[in-house]
Amino acid sequence: MPLYKKYVYKLSSEEFYGLLVDITSGVEVLSEGESYVEFALYEPIQGLEPLEVLEVEVIPPERAFKPVRVKSLLVVPNWIKPIVIRQGSAFGTGLHPTTQLCLDLIQDFFQEGWSAVDVGTGTGVLAMALKKLGAGRVVAIDKDPVAVEECRHNTKENCLEVECLLAGPEEVTDSFDLLVANLDLGIFRKEIENLLKLFRRVGVFSGIYGKDELESFLSLLRGLKPAKIKRRKNWYGVVVLG
Ligand SMILES: C[S@@+](CC[C@H](N)C(=O)[O-])C[C@H]1O[C@@H](n2cnc3c(N)ncnc32)[C@H](O)[C@@H]1O
């Protein structure tokens, strides 16, 4: 990997923000105090002596350009895929480890253009994530009418086409490339046969707490081998291939 020169500078806040008007290339803020800013660039600033010049490998853009929030406005780089959620009464703000496991695992296995079903959609967060990742048809189902209403509201606000339906997995007759189901062990025990029928390629399951629940969940799969198991704060996400 080629090495790049990284020029590190330290200026007073006033000087830095004055200078920023003229800098068009990416600036990485390294640290910021009350009255100073330490920052780095990949080209030298004419007439200014750097604190140090480092030789570094290419920095991925996500490390250099971070989202910036000012009061109610959030400026994000274009490789981030934002999902807007109304604070309503359905589960799925993205804060819970089980939701995060699904968001993580679908990014490892999902392929653009696939169809997907989100069972127990809550706010619709996972269905919207799949759409943002380039899914074709996405169906989001929930047994709670409040969740379906939240899903409809959120998908509309995000301008995403998702079919939000009041239904359980037993009522869906189609089959999809990917299934995501963030439920719980009790529901998996009752619904596993219906859930396994809903996907052809990848099933992402979450809502499994602790090792005992994980073992119980795996025993429901009747011989299907998990392709990946991931843990977050003692919650588990499991990926099964169809
Ligand atoms: C833990 S929340 C997950 C919400 C969202 N998908 C997420 O990952 O943040 C589980 C959701 O499943 C719904 N649910 C529970 N049992 C269900 C079933 N048998 N069929 C469909 N949805 C169900 C609940 O109403 C709830 O909205």
The ligand as an ORCA input file, in Angstrom:
! r2SCAN-3c Opt
* xyz 0 1
  C     -37.556     -6.640     19.242
  S     -38.723     -5.857     18.200
  C     -37.712     -5.625     16.740
  C     -37.962     -4.305     16.041
  C     -36.996     -4.000     14.895
  N     -37.067     -4.991     13.862
  C     -35.560     -3.910     15.388
  O     -34.751     -4.774     15.056
  O     -35.233     -2.962     16.129
  C     -39.769     -7.217     17.800
  C     -41.041     -6.865     17.035
  O     -41.642     -8.107     16.642
  C     -43.052     -8.004     16.722
  N     -43.554     -9.379     16.829
  C     -43.590    -10.183     17.919
  N     -44.081    -11.396     17.585
  C     -44.329    -11.377     16.258
  C     -44.810    -12.329     15.336
  N     -45.145    -13.576     15.698
  N     -44.959    -11.965     14.049
  C     -44.637    -10.707     13.654
  N     -44.162     -9.753     14.472
  C     -44.010    -10.090     15.769
  C     -43.285     -7.093     17.904
  O     -44.548     -6.475     17.822
  C     -42.113     -6.108     17.784
  O     -42.502     -4.978     17.049
*
